[in-house]
């Protein structure tokens, strides 16, 4: 055996794994140290925090438990839940139509031929996606004041951003073959979009849209607190008037509504496959 | 059947990069009602040649004439009309798998539709009946309403053929139509193409890997090697030496060997006296 061959021969090297272990130990030590320093600095006592959890929970349950009294408000709560769901569905559907247009036109497979336009659409989608819904609500409050429309608009804009980004990816990933095949039949651009691109992507599109409807019912509650509309608004109202039992009922109704919507959309999703 | 000149390719070249030509001055002609196969190893330029013909790929230079009209200079709407006249079927079938067989066949009519009717998929009653008849012709009428992803490979390819036929084409381009199929389905698809050529007078240009299939089914064979045409002639004129030359030294070594073995057999059976 020559010396060249010996040096090529791979050998067991214990320093690699030892180094890896040391890195992990060092990382844990740093985290513990940082945690100790931060809690000392802020007077945070984890033992007290953990021991007060049972008390906090029992307080929550006794105060937020809906009472017979709060049930009187049920019709109003149901009505507000209904209008919140409608706002979520309406803003999601409108946003998804616009997002599909952006997704198709900006796609690398079926998009417009101009690279500049495709890039511009991507940038718009990214900007909208990166502005959080609460920021939208606060910005829109300045020009549109409190009201249902402001809430709707905030939901619409943030949903549009998220869906546009997702749909751009979806339409990028559709297979080129069928699109090419329709091109060879002499089909025009819009034929190809409606007869190939959308059927190829529809399952994924619907799945995302249904998911956004669910998320938006939750988001609508939060946005409603800021824009003074829907279920979020009445939760805020009862809460600030110390009527915790009724506020608890609002939370309960919201949870049930979200679960029901989730069950329905799962069913729709399954039947679409 | 009266054969006349349908299609003419002259000095067609295509380069993807500056230093290498995928197609190098290829010329050939096709008559009506002819089945022409193009053989060659993978990477020889078969697919590029086919895609240049309907301008899915823009050729770098040369001329393509269809019914005496220059194809390379067509504008957008003229190109659409031309493509309506030229059907295409693919190795990967390229159907919309969510849709039923009959909906895929109806897509063949899109070239004749206006934007709204085509986009919304509004077809006339005659068009729907004709699509069904075409499925019947390729032996798939019982699967007309079945989703395309639930058909076998051979059935998918026959839906592809029916879609192309629904264009009422004068010519069909077939890009490795049987490369993903088992021998039995391959045979059925090739027979189908042969029948289309003989009964409807549609010209088929077929890219093939298998030399034996080319010899069995075609009126004319064209051999490509490194983008150059190295053979054009009747199946009986194809010699072992030519086949060796077409495949020699290419990365398609397995194909080369089996092709040569197959050709030896079939030439003996056909009684040709070339080697």
HADDOCK unambig.tbl for C-alpha pairs under 7 A between the chains (distance, minus, plus):
assign (segid A and resid 177 and name CA) (segid B and resid 94 and name CA) 4.98 0.50 0.50
assign (segid A and resid 178 and name CA) (segid B and resid 94 and name CA) 4.33 0.50 0.50
assign (segid A and resid 178 and name CA) (segid B and resid 95 and name CA) 5.53 0.50 0.50
assign (segid A and resid 178 and name CA) (segid B and resid 96 and name CA) 6.14 0.50 0.50
assign (segid A and resid 181 and name CA) (segid B and resid 94 and name CA) 6.16 0.50 0.50
assign (segid A and resid 184 and name CA) (segid B and resid 83 and name CA) 5.54 0.50 0.50
assign (segid A and resid 184 and name CA) (segid B and resid 87 and name CA) 6.57 0.50 0.50
assign (segid A and resid 184 and name CA) (segid B and resid 88 and name CA) 6.42 0.50 0.50
assign (segid A and resid 185 and name CA) (segid B and resid 83 and name CA) 5.89 0.50 0.50
assign (segid A and resid 185 and name CA) (segid B and resid 84 and name CA) 5.07 0.50 0.50
assign (segid A and resid 185 and name CA) (segid B and resid 87 and name CA) 6.27 0.50 0.50
assign (segid A and resid 185 and name CA) (segid B and resid 108 and name CA) 5.70 0.50 0.50
assign (segid A and resid 185 and name CA) (segid B and resid 110 and name CA) 6.70 0.50 0.50
assign (segid A and resid 185 and name CA) (segid B and resid 111 and name CA) 5.73 0.50 0.50
assign (segid A and resid 185 and name CA) (segid B and resid 167 and name CA) 6.68 0.50 0.50
assign (segid A and resid 186 and name CA) (segid B and resid 80 and name CA) 4.41 0.50 0.50
assign (segid A and resid 186 and name CA) (segid B and resid 81 and name CA) 6.23 0.50 0.50
assign (segid A and resid 186 and name CA) (segid B and resid 83 and name CA) 4.89 0.50 0.50
assign (segid A and resid 186 and name CA) (segid B and resid 84 and name CA) 4.59 0.50 0.50
assign (segid A and resid 186 and name CA) (segid B and resid 110 and name CA) 6.71 0.50 0.50
assign (segid A and resid 186 and name CA) (segid B and resid 111 and name CA) 4.21 0.50 0.50
assign (segid A and resid 187 and name CA) (segid B and resid 80 and name CA) 6.95 0.50 0.50
assign (segid A and resid 187 and name CA) (segid B and resid 110 and name CA) 5.02 0.50 0.50
assign (segid A and resid 187 and name CA) (segid B and resid 111 and name CA) 4.62 0.50 0.50
assign (segid A and resid 190 and name CA) (segid B and resid 115 and name CA) 6.53 0.50 0.50
assign (segid A and resid 190 and name CA) (segid B and resid 119 and name CA) 5.96 0.50 0.50
assign (segid A and resid 191 and name CA) (segid B and resid 115 and name CA) 6.52 0.50 0.50
assign (segid A and resid 191 and name CA) (segid B and resid 118 and name CA) 5.45 0.50 0.50
assign (segid A and resid 191 and name CA) (segid B and resid 119 and name CA) 4.40 0.50 0.50
assign (segid A and resid 194 and name CA) (segid B and resid 119 and name CA) 5.18 0.50 0.50
assign (segid A and resid 195 and name CA) (segid B and resid 119 and name CA) 6.22 0.50 0.50
assign (segid A and resid 196 and name CA) (segid B and resid 96 and name CA) 6.61 0.50 0.50
assign (segid A and resid 199 and name CA) (segid B and resid 98 and name CA) 6.76 0.50 0.50
assign (segid A and resid 200 and name CA) (segid B and resid 96 and name CA) 6.69 0.50 0.50
